[in-house]
Amino acid sequence: MTRREEIFNTVVDVLEEQLVVDPEDITEQTSLHEDLNMDSLDDVEITMALEERYNVTVTDEEAARCVTVKDIVDLVDQLVNHTEQEEVSATETVAEDTSK
């Protein structure tokens, strides 16, 4: 299973928990507000749940751009990838410092 598939499955789990929806009905093309009837409180709760699960921070602007499930998966994937790159960079810096 790819990381993207894992993120999709986690997003579906969060949506199922928060909205009490059938996970079988959720695809990447599912509209958050039209198909799942999410409101602004749901937006906040789902964003907070994903931030906690992935240890990332989602800005209000990033959250507002999420219209479909695919948008959420893309955003989380991007944030997780960015966080991993920062961790690798920090590790490389520490390794360089200790080699001097």
Buried (B, 14 or more C-beta within 10 A) or exposed (E): EEEBEEBBEBBBBBBBEBBEBEEEEBEBEBEBBEBBEBEEEBBEBBBEBBBEBBEBEBEEEBBEEBEBBBBBBBBBBEBBEEBEEEEEEEEEEEEEEEEE
